[in-house]
């Protein structure tokens, strides 16, 4: 039994005996005792003053005395104003460690048939360019959130919506058709998403040159844009695509396949995946159908130019366009269509969209419209809104001069990890294959941890060099501590020390050892908190605090050289469980931890 549960029960029994009341467990407020005071758990006594008819200090003293006499788990107590600080007996902490040790998935809840189904949408790339730095934060947050929700006992479907249609896609297609000379990713020796991205940039270059030329002939910027033959060709290509022109659709399919192969490679390297991928080319017509259905029911209205709108003034918003006068859809329509298909495919209880905070208004509107159109989860959809991520000026060159793409960033992180580890002499005993694998684990771990440790709602600056520091609040620091514990456990095995399933509870523990066990026991509550707040940062910072505390213990206490065999066994089991919780916590962030470094 968790110590907090045991003490809560003991406090309820005490209040019954002393004051004849049976309080609800929610009124028994136990918290970790502040470091400046003696004790492990602190009881807030203010809710019981009415029953005790005494002041806070007298009430706390009375409860403390009764607990010491009648509950073996409470060794002693002290009172600070209206707070009762309880010192928990050493053997209880060993029982707590034994419970953690027996459970390989400590803190993680099992998913059952009755578990609610949550769908998490993240990534949402366009098929005209590679994934970039903004997508990195999106993917890492989405994947980690999905893992945390699973750890809280939910069924989770990870989904992606790919923006694979529209004028921006046609720009890449037209540029390839005009200037590609039949080039393919294989011939170019380049990932497909990068190749198509190059053609998108090439279109923009030719378009700007055309505008400049037209403006030099006396046209205004607006007149030049209207007269652009290049843009007219792109629009014509889009019209043909929507009409199902075989040649254009064939070109679109071929180029998109190149991009998907490139995306798959990026996702693999990043360590993220999806259970189901939707494509806007398949959802936009479903959205139109749903909007027209809303029009028939009077939820939407049509203007004289044929466009369809929703009046949201009653909800404190404005009028929202859903179909243009020519019948073409907007993003909102596509999101409604995607929702329709998803609801058909899965019995969704909750829908979470991982999308940047610049789309806050969009999702406010989407929630209202989905609710009006009859989606049960519409009103309660969650927009997991996160802040922007930037790089320090000049830290990394980007392919297009402005946007850093994900592949370049990951490659740079892995190379930096290799260089930093080599300089510190950490790779001297490894083969080339092991060095490359460790560099990958450390480089990507540094990237992921640095991004995920920040509150998702805040804008952030990602500093590659700072993230690979082996000291401080970084992924490599945590990974190195895990590898260090694994090394201690290997040496113990070589010395023939076998770890029992349960430790003897007559070992007298130091405050540092008790603090570590208490920290381990909090993991279950941390997972719940991270799930309720949709914040991987809560897990990241918990793991860092645990590792920091373990390193102080490692510095101050002998483990393998401890002469008392019971104490040695206890410290090895404690170390083993710190490594286990680090591993479980980092896995929820999508981060690997090596056994050797």
PANU-458942 format. One record per residue (C-alpha): residue number from 1; x, y, z. Coordinates in nm, 2 decimals. Layout:
<drenlums>
   lumba        X        Y        Z
     NUM        X        Y        Z
...
</drenlums>
This chain:
<drenlums>
   lumba        X        Y        Z
       1     0.00     0.00     0.00
       2     0.13     0.35    -0.08
       3     0.24     0.53     0.23
       4     0.01     0.83     0.16
       5    -0.29     0.59     0.15
       6    -0.19     0.42     0.47
       7    -0.14     0.75     0.65
       8    -0.47     0.89     0.51
       9    -0.66     0.58     0.66
      10    -0.48     0.63     0.99
      11    -0.57     1.00     1.00
      12    -0.94     0.92     0.93
      13    -0.93     0.65     1.22
      14    -0.77     0.91     1.45
      15    -1.03     1.18     1.37
      16    -1.31     0.92     1.44
      17    -1.15     0.83     1.78
      18    -1.07     1.18     1.89
      19    -1.36     1.39     1.75
      20    -1.62     1.13     1.64
      21    -1.61     1.25     1.28
      22    -1.56     1.04     0.96
      23    -1.42     1.29     0.70
      24    -1.41     1.22     0.33
      25    -1.06     1.12     0.21
      26    -1.05     1.44     0.00
      27    -1.04     1.66     0.32
      28    -0.73     1.47     0.44
      29    -0.47     1.69     0.27
      30    -0.12     1.53     0.28
      31     0.17     1.69     0.11
      32     0.55     1.64     0.10
      33     0.71     1.81     0.40
      34     0.91     2.12     0.30
      35     1.28     2.06     0.31
      36     1.34     2.32     0.59
      37     1.13     2.11     0.83
      38     1.18     1.77     0.98
      39     0.93     1.51     0.84
      40     0.82     1.33     0.53
      41     0.45     1.41     0.50
      42     0.26     1.71     0.63
      43    -0.11     1.71     0.73
      44    -0.31     2.03     0.70
      45    -0.53     2.04     1.01
      46    -0.74     2.35     0.94
      47    -1.04     2.14     0.80
      48    -1.07     1.97     1.14
      49    -1.08     2.27     1.38
      50    -1.45     2.29     1.39
      51    -1.47     1.93     1.51
      52    -1.17     1.96     1.76
      53    -1.29     2.30     1.89
      54    -0.92     2.38     1.96
      55    -0.67     2.61     1.79
      56    -0.45     2.47     1.50
      57    -0.14     2.40     1.71
      58    -0.34     2.21     1.98
      59    -0.53     2.01     1.72
      60    -0.22     1.92     1.53
      61    -0.04     1.81     1.86
      62    -0.34     1.60     1.96
      63    -0.36     1.42     1.62
      64     0.02     1.37     1.62
      65     0.03     1.22     1.96
      66    -0.26     0.98     1.88
      67    -0.09     0.87     1.55
      68     0.25     0.80     1.72
      69     0.08     0.58     1.98
      70    -0.16     0.40     1.75
      71     0.00     0.39     1.40
      72     0.34     0.21     1.37
      73     0.41     0.39     1.04
      74     0.44     0.72     1.22
      75     0.77     0.74     1.41
      76     0.74     1.10     1.54
      77     0.59     1.43     1.47
      78     0.64     1.81     1.50
      79     0.40     2.10     1.47
      80     0.45     2.42     1.27
      81     0.15     2.65     1.31
      82    -0.15     2.46     1.16
      83     0.07     2.20     0.99
      84     0.15     1.86     1.14
      85     0.48     1.72     1.00
      86     0.50     1.34     1.03
      87     0.82     1.14     1.03
      88     0.75     0.80     0.87
      89     0.92     0.49     1.00
      90     1.22     0.35     0.80
      91     1.06     0.01     0.75
      92     0.76     0.17     0.57
      93     0.99     0.32     0.32
      94     1.15    -0.02     0.25
      95     0.80    -0.17     0.21
      96     0.73     0.11    -0.04
      97     1.05     0.04    -0.23
      98     0.96    -0.33    -0.24
      99     0.62    -0.25    -0.39
     100     0.79    -0.04    -0.66
     101     1.05    -0.31    -0.72
     102     0.79    -0.58    -0.78
     103     0.62    -0.38    -1.05
     104     0.81    -0.34    -1.38
     105     0.54    -0.09    -1.49
     106     0.51     0.11    -1.17
     107     0.30     0.42    -1.21
     108     0.15     0.30    -1.55
     109    -0.21     0.21    -1.57
     110    -0.34    -0.08    -1.78
     111    -0.57    -0.01    -2.08
     112    -0.90    -0.21    -2.06
     113    -1.20    -0.26    -2.28
     114    -1.38     0.00    -2.08
     115    -1.10     0.26    -2.12
     116    -1.21     0.58    -2.30
     117    -1.07     0.63    -2.66
     118    -0.88     0.95    -2.71
     119    -0.76     1.05    -3.06
     120    -0.45     1.27    -3.08
     121    -0.38     1.45    -3.41
     122    -0.02     1.58    -3.46
     123     0.23     1.66    -3.74
     124     0.00     1.79    -4.02
     125     0.26     1.84    -4.29
     126     0.22     1.98    -4.64
     127     0.34     1.77    -4.93
     128     0.53     2.06    -5.09
     129     0.82     2.07    -4.85
     130     1.01     1.88    -4.58
     131     0.92     1.88    -4.21
     132     1.08     2.18    -4.03
     133     1.18     2.29    -3.68
     134     0.82     2.38    -3.60
     135     0.71     2.03    -3.70
     136     0.98     1.89    -3.47
     137     0.81     2.04    -3.16
     138     0.47     1.94    -3.28
     139     0.57     1.58    -3.34
     140     0.75     1.54    -3.02
     141     0.47     1.70    -2.81
     142     0.20     1.49    -2.99
     143     0.38     1.16    -2.96
     144     0.47     1.22    -2.59
     145     0.12     1.33    -2.51
     146    -0.02     1.01    -2.67
     147     0.22     0.80    -2.46
     148     0.13     0.98    -2.14
     149    -0.24     0.94    -2.20
     150    -0.19     0.57    -2.26
     151     0.01     0.55    -1.93
     152    -0.31     0.70    -1.77
     153    -0.51     0.40    -1.89
     154    -0.67     0.54    -2.20
     155    -0.70     0.38    -2.54
     156    -0.52     0.62    -2.78
     157    -0.52     0.66    -3.16
     158    -0.24     0.86    -3.30
     159    -0.34     1.03    -3.62
     160    -0.20     1.27    -3.88
     161    -0.38     1.48    -4.14
     162    -0.16     1.55    -4.45
     163    -0.23     1.86    -4.65
     164    -0.18     1.71    -4.99
     165    -0.40     1.93    -5.21
     166    -0.43     2.29    -5.31
     167    -0.25     2.57    -5.50
     168     0.08     2.53    -5.30
     169     0.10     2.16    -5.41
     170     0.04     2.27    -5.77
     171     0.33     2.52    -5.76
     172     0.58     2.23    -5.69
     173     0.41     2.02    -5.96
     174     0.42     2.30    -6.22
     175     0.79     2.38    -6.14
     176     0.89     2.01    -6.18
     177     0.70     1.98    -6.51
     178     0.86     2.30    -6.65
     179     1.22     2.27    -6.52
     180     1.25     1.92    -6.37
     181     1.38     1.74    -6.68
     182     1.24     1.41    -6.55
     183     1.45     1.42    -6.23
     184     1.35     1.17    -5.95
     185     1.48     1.13    -5.59
     186     1.69     0.83    -5.70
     187     1.86     1.03    -5.99
     188     1.91     1.33    -5.76
     189     2.04     1.12    -5.47
     190     1.80     1.32    -5.25
     191     1.50     1.25    -5.02
     192     1.18     1.30    -5.20
     193     1.04     1.56    -4.97
     194     1.36     1.77    -5.01
     195     1.35     1.74    -5.39
     196     0.98     1.86    -5.40
     197     1.07     2.14    -5.16
     198     1.34     2.25    -5.40
     199     1.08     2.28    -5.68
     200     0.85     2.48    -5.45
     201     1.13     2.72    -5.39
     202     1.21     2.73    -5.76
     203     0.85     2.82    -5.85
     204     0.87     3.11    -5.60
     205     1.20     3.23    -5.75
     206     1.05     3.23    -6.11
     207     0.73     3.39    -5.99
     208     0.91     3.67    -5.81
     209     1.12     3.73    -6.12
     210     0.81     3.74    -6.34
     211     0.65     4.00    -6.10
     212     0.96     4.21    -6.10
     213     0.96     4.22    -6.48
     214     0.59     4.31    -6.50
     215     0.64     4.58    -6.24
     216     0.93     4.72    -6.44
     217     0.69     4.77    -6.72
     218     0.48     5.01    -6.51
     219     0.24     4.76    -6.34
     220     0.15     4.79    -5.97
     221     0.22     4.48    -5.75
     222    -0.15     4.39    -5.75
     223    -0.17     4.42    -6.13
     224     0.15     4.22    -6.18
     225     0.01     3.94    -5.96
     226    -0.32     3.94    -6.16
     227    -0.12     3.92    -6.49
     228     0.12     3.65    -6.38
     229     0.11     3.36    -6.64
     230     0.29     3.13    -6.40
     231     0.03     3.17    -6.13
     232    -0.25     3.13    -6.39
     233    -0.09     2.80    -6.50
     234    -0.08     2.68    -6.13
     235    -0.45     2.77    -6.09
     236    -0.53     2.59    -6.41
     237    -0.34     2.29    -6.29
     238    -0.55     2.29    -5.96
     239    -0.87     2.32    -6.16
     240    -0.77     2.02    -6.37
     241    -0.68     1.82    -6.06
     242    -1.02     1.90    -5.90
     243    -1.18     1.79    -6.23
     244    -0.99     1.46    -6.22
     245    -0.76     1.51    -6.52
     246    -0.57     1.18    -6.55
     247    -0.23     1.33    -6.64
     248    -0.24     1.59    -6.36
     249    -0.37     1.34    -6.10
     250    -0.10     1.10    -6.21
     251     0.18     1.36    -6.17
     252     0.03     1.45    -5.83
     253     0.03     1.09    -5.71
     254     0.39     1.03    -5.83
     255     0.53     1.34    -5.66
     256     0.33     1.28    -5.34
     257     0.46     0.93    -5.31
     258     0.82     1.07    -5.32
     259     0.73     1.31    -5.04
     260     0.56     1.03    -4.83
     261     0.87     0.82    -4.86
     262     1.08     1.11    -4.74
     263     0.84     1.19    -4.45
     264     0.85     0.82    -4.34
     265     1.23     0.84    -4.31
     266     1.21     1.16    -4.10
     267     0.94     1.01    -3.87
     268     1.15     0.69    -3.83
     269     1.46     0.89    -3.73
     270     1.25     1.11    -3.50
     271     1.10     0.80    -3.34
     272     0.73     0.90    -3.39
     273     0.45     0.71    -3.56
     274     0.08     0.71    -3.64
     275    -0.20     0.46    -3.62
     276    -0.40     0.63    -3.90
     277    -0.31     0.89    -4.16
     278    -0.58     1.10    -4.32
     279    -0.54     1.30    -4.64
     280    -0.71     1.63    -4.72
     281    -0.77     1.51    -5.08
     282    -1.00     1.25    -4.93
     283    -1.16     1.47    -4.66
     284    -1.24     1.80    -4.82
     285    -1.55     1.67    -5.02
     286    -1.68     1.50    -4.70
     287    -1.66     1.85    -4.54
     288    -1.85     2.01    -4.82
     289    -2.12     1.75    -4.78
     290    -2.14     1.81    -4.40
     291    -2.16     2.19    -4.45
     292    -2.45     2.15    -4.71
     293    -2.62     1.92    -4.46
     294    -2.59     2.20    -4.20
     295    -2.73     2.45    -4.46
     296    -3.04     2.23    -4.51
     297    -3.09     2.21    -4.13
     298    -3.06     2.59    -4.10
     299    -2.73     2.58    -3.90
     300    -2.56     2.76    -4.19
     301    -2.68     3.02    -4.44
     302    -2.61     3.11    -4.80
     303    -2.52     3.46    -4.93
     304    -2.62     3.61    -5.26
     305    -2.28     3.52    -5.42
     306    -2.34     3.15    -5.34
     307    -2.10     3.13    -5.05
     308    -2.20     2.94    -4.73
     309    -2.14     3.09    -4.38
     310    -2.21     3.01    -4.01
     311    -2.34     3.29    -3.79
     312    -2.15     3.26    -3.46
     313    -2.24     3.60    -3.31
     314    -2.46     3.43    -3.04
     315    -2.14     3.26    -2.92
     316    -1.96     3.59    -2.91
     317    -1.77     3.53    -3.23
     318    -1.83     3.66    -3.59
     319    -1.96     3.51    -3.92
     320    -1.74     3.22    -4.05
     321    -1.70     3.13    -4.42
     322    -1.73     2.76    -4.49
     323    -1.77     2.74    -4.87
     324    -1.66     3.00    -5.12
     325    -1.90     3.13    -5.39
     326    -1.74     2.90    -5.65
     327    -1.81     2.60    -5.42
     328    -1.45     2.54    -5.31
     329    -1.38     2.46    -4.95
     330    -1.17     2.64    -4.68
     331    -0.95     2.48    -4.41
     332    -1.25     2.48    -4.17
     333    -1.45     2.27    -4.41
     334    -1.17     2.02    -4.45
     335    -1.14     1.99    -4.07
     336    -1.52     1.92    -4.05
     337    -1.48     1.65    -4.33
     338    -1.18     1.49    -4.14
     339    -1.38     1.49    -3.82
     340    -1.67     1.31    -4.00
     341    -1.44     1.04    -4.14
     342    -1.27     0.99    -3.80
     343    -1.59     0.96    -3.61
     344    -1.70     0.70    -3.87
     345    -1.38     0.51    -3.82
     346    -1.35     0.52    -3.44
     347    -1.58     0.56    -3.13
     348    -1.40     0.88    -3.02
     349    -1.46     1.00    -2.66
     350    -1.22     1.29    -2.68
     351    -1.03     1.46    -2.97
     352    -0.70     1.64    -2.91
     353    -0.55     1.86    -3.18
     354    -0.18     1.94    -3.14
     355    -0.15     2.26    -3.33
     356     0.04     2.59    -3.27
     357    -0.11     2.88    -3.08
     358    -0.16     3.09    -3.39
     359    -0.46     2.86    -3.46
     360    -0.64     2.93    -3.13
     361    -0.94     3.10    -3.29
     362    -0.97     2.84    -3.56
     363    -1.02     2.56    -3.30
     364    -1.26     2.77    -3.10
     365    -1.48     2.80    -3.41
     366    -1.43     2.43    -3.51
     367    -1.54     2.32    -3.16
     368    -1.87     2.52    -3.19
     369    -1.94     2.40    -3.55
     370    -1.88     2.03    -3.47
     371    -2.11     2.06    -3.17
     372    -2.38     2.22    -3.39
     373    -2.33     1.95    -3.65
     374    -2.39     1.67    -3.39
     375    -2.04     1.54    -3.30
     376    -2.07     1.43    -2.94
     377    -1.71     1.53    -2.86
     378    -1.72     1.86    -3.05
     379    -1.79     2.08    -2.75
     380    -1.51     1.93    -2.55
     381    -1.25     1.89    -2.82
     382    -0.90     1.99    -2.69
     383    -0.68     2.23    -2.88
     384    -0.34     2.14    -2.74
     385    -0.20     2.49    -2.82
     386     0.18     2.52    -2.80
     387     0.42     2.81    -2.85
     388     0.67     2.87    -3.13
     389     1.02     2.73    -3.13
     390     1.32     2.93    -3.26
     391     1.70     2.88    -3.30
     392     1.95     3.14    -3.18
     393     2.07     3.35    -3.48
     394     2.34     3.19    -3.69
     395     2.34     2.86    -3.49
     396     2.23     2.66    -3.79
     397     2.22     2.73    -4.17
     398     1.89     2.63    -4.33
     399     1.84     2.50    -4.68
     400     1.61     2.79    -4.78
     401     1.77     3.06    -4.57
     402     1.48     3.09    -4.33
     403     1.34     2.76    -4.22
     404     1.55     2.49    -4.06
     405     1.43     2.15    -4.17
     406     1.40     1.85    -3.94
     407     1.65     1.62    -4.11
     408     1.93     1.88    -4.10
     409     1.85     1.95    -3.73
     410     1.86     1.58    -3.63
     411     2.18     1.52    -3.83
     412     2.35     1.82    -3.67
     413     2.24     1.70    -3.32
     414     2.38     1.35    -3.38
     415     2.71     1.49    -3.52
     416     2.74     1.73    -3.22
     417     2.67     1.44    -2.98
     418     2.95     1.24    -3.14
     419     3.20     1.53    -3.12
     420     3.11     1.62    -2.76
     421     3.13     1.26    -2.64
     422     3.46     1.21    -2.82
     423     3.61     1.53    -2.66
     424     3.50     1.40    -2.32
     425     3.67     1.06    -2.39
     426     3.33     0.88    -2.34
     427     3.35     0.68    -2.67
     428     3.71     0.54    -2.64
     429     3.61     0.18    -2.57
     430     3.34     0.14    -2.83
     431     3.32     0.01    -3.18
     432     3.22     0.23    -3.47
     433     2.88     0.08    -3.48
     434     2.83     0.14    -3.11
     435     2.96     0.50    -3.14
     436     2.71     0.57    -3.41
     437     2.42     0.43    -3.21
     438     2.52     0.61    -2.89
     439     2.56     0.94    -3.08
     440     2.21     0.88    -3.23
     441     2.06     0.81    -2.89
     442     2.23     1.10    -2.72
     443     2.18     1.35    -3.00
     444     1.81     1.28    -3.05
     445     1.77     1.25    -2.67
     446     1.92     1.60    -2.63
     447     1.69     1.75    -2.89
     448     1.38     1.58    -2.76
     449     1.44     1.65    -2.39
     450     1.54     2.02    -2.44
     451     1.21     2.08    -2.63
     452     0.99     1.87    -2.41
     453     1.12     2.00    -2.07
     454     0.96     2.35    -2.16
     455     0.60     2.42    -2.07
     456     0.43     2.35    -2.41
     457     0.23     2.67    -2.40
     458     0.54     2.89    -2.39
     459     0.75     3.01    -2.69
     460     1.10     2.87    -2.66
     461     1.45     2.91    -2.80
     462     1.62     2.58    -2.89
     463     1.99     2.60    -2.84
     464     2.17     2.29    -2.99
     465     2.50     2.33    -2.80
     466     2.33     2.39    -2.46
     467     2.11     2.08    -2.51
     468     2.40     1.84    -2.54
     469     2.57     1.95    -2.22
     470     2.64     1.65    -2.00
     471     2.56     1.86    -1.69
     472     2.25     2.04    -1.59
     473     1.89     1.99    -1.70
     474     1.96     1.80    -2.02
     475     1.88     1.47    -2.19
     476     2.25     1.36    -2.19
     477     2.29     1.42    -1.82
     478     1.99     1.20    -1.75
     479     2.11     0.94    -2.00
     480     2.46     0.93    -1.85
     481     2.31     0.88    -1.50
     482     2.11     0.58    -1.63
     483     2.42     0.43    -1.79
     484     2.62     0.49    -1.47
     485     2.36     0.29    -1.27
     486     2.36     0.01    -1.53
     487     2.74     0.00    -1.49
     488     2.71    -0.04    -1.11
     489     2.45    -0.32    -1.15
     490     2.67    -0.50    -1.40
     491     2.97    -0.48    -1.16
     492     2.74    -0.62    -0.88
     493     2.65    -0.91    -1.11
     494     3.02    -0.98    -1.19
     495     3.09    -0.99    -0.81
     496     2.81    -1.26    -0.78
     497     2.57    -1.03    -0.59
     498     2.22    -1.15    -0.65
     499     1.94    -0.90    -0.58
     500     1.64    -1.05    -0.39
     501     1.28    -0.98    -0.49
     502     1.22    -0.82    -0.15
     503     1.46    -0.64     0.08
     504     1.48    -0.69     0.46
     505     1.30    -0.41     0.63
     506     1.53    -0.38     0.93
     507     1.79    -0.16     0.74
     508     1.81     0.18     0.90
     509     1.78     0.44     0.62
     510     1.94     0.78     0.59
     511     1.72     1.09     0.50
     512     1.88     1.10     0.15
     513     1.77     0.73     0.09
     514     1.42     0.80     0.22
     515     1.40     1.11     0.00
     516     1.49     0.90    -0.30
     517     1.23     0.64    -0.23
     518     0.97     0.91    -0.17
     519     1.07     1.06    -0.50
     520     1.03     0.73    -0.68
     521     0.69     0.67    -0.52
     522     0.57     1.01    -0.66
     523     0.60     0.88    -1.02
     524     0.25     0.75    -1.04
     525     0.10     1.09    -0.93
     526     0.33     1.27    -1.18
     527     0.20     1.07    -1.47
     528    -0.16     1.15    -1.36
     529    -0.07     1.52    -1.33
     530     0.10     1.52    -1.68
     531    -0.21     1.36    -1.83
     532    -0.45     1.60    -1.67
     533    -0.24     1.91    -1.77
     534    -0.14     1.78    -2.11
     535     0.22     1.85    -2.03
     536     0.52     1.63    -2.11
     537     0.73     1.90    -1.93
     538     0.60     1.76    -1.59
     539     0.75     1.42    -1.67
     540     1.08     1.57    -1.80
     541     1.14     1.78    -1.50
     542     1.04     1.51    -1.26
     543     1.30     1.27    -1.41
     544     1.57     1.54    -1.40
     545     1.50     1.61    -1.03
     546     1.51     1.23    -0.95
     547     1.84     1.20    -1.14
     548     1.99     1.51    -0.96
     549     1.90     1.36    -0.63
     550     2.04     1.02    -0.72
     551     2.37     1.18    -0.82
     552     2.40     1.34    -0.48
     553     2.33     1.01    -0.32
     554     2.59     0.83    -0.54
     555     2.85     1.10    -0.45
     556     2.78     1.07    -0.07
     557     2.72     0.70    -0.02
     558     2.92     0.38    -0.10
     559     2.73     0.12    -0.29
     560     2.95    -0.17    -0.39
     561     3.21    -0.09    -0.12
     562     2.95    -0.08     0.16
     563     3.05    -0.34     0.41
     564     2.71    -0.42     0.56
     565     2.57    -0.66     0.30
     566     2.20    -0.58     0.38
     567     2.27    -0.21     0.33
     568     2.46    -0.29     0.01
     569     2.17    -0.49    -0.13
     570     1.93    -0.22    -0.03
     571     2.13     0.05    -0.22
     572     2.16    -0.17    -0.53
     573     1.79    -0.23    -0.53
     574     1.73     0.14    -0.48
     575     1.97     0.22    -0.77
     576     1.80    -0.04    -0.99
     577     1.46     0.12    -0.94
     578     1.59     0.47    -1.00
     579     1.71     0.34    -1.34
     580     1.38     0.18    -1.40
     581     1.17     0.49    -1.33
     582     1.42     0.70    -1.54
     583     1.37     0.45    -1.83
     584     0.99     0.46    -1.79
     585     0.97     0.84    -1.77
     586     1.20     0.90    -2.06
     587     1.01     0.64    -2.27
     588     0.70     0.86    -2.22
     589     0.89     1.14    -2.38
     590     1.00     0.91    -2.67
     591     1.36     0.92    -2.55
     592     1.59     0.61    -2.54
     593     1.84     0.57    -2.25
     594     2.15     0.37    -2.32
     595     2.30     0.10    -2.09
     596     2.65     0.22    -2.17
     597     2.79     0.56    -2.24
</drenlums>
